[in-house]
Amino acid sequence: QVQLVESGGGLVQPGGSLRLSCASSVDIKSIYQLGWYRQGPGNVRRPVATIRNTGGTDYAKSAEGRFTITSDNAKNTVNLQMNSLKPEDTAVYFCNAEVNYAGGIKSYWGQGTQVTVSS
């Protein structure tokens, strides 16, 4: 069982920055992939950025060049630095962990943190 707790959301003006953090209850080196997803009003949940335990990362096109995902093995956290924020980045951001078990991959989710970009 993996518990994920997000923090760092809030209200920011367009062009501003926010840093989201997600704390894992287990050693993140044992997690195959960590990631951030977002869900705007009336939309489906979509990936924003992911990082594998090998260090490889992937970004949604909308996040490339503006967002950076990092992991901190000492603190068991995964972070999302978001710069040059736009109103369309407004959404609930969810932390995700994909764990590889003998029987397959299991996905865990945090409760989400609201990010609002507005003047």
Secondary structure, 3 states (H helix, E strand, C coil): CCCEEEECCEEECCCCCEEEEEEECCCHHHCCEEEEEEECCCCCCEEEEEEECCCCEEECCCCCCCEEEEEECCCCEEEEEECCCCHHHCEEEEEEEEEEECCEEEEEECCCEEEEECC
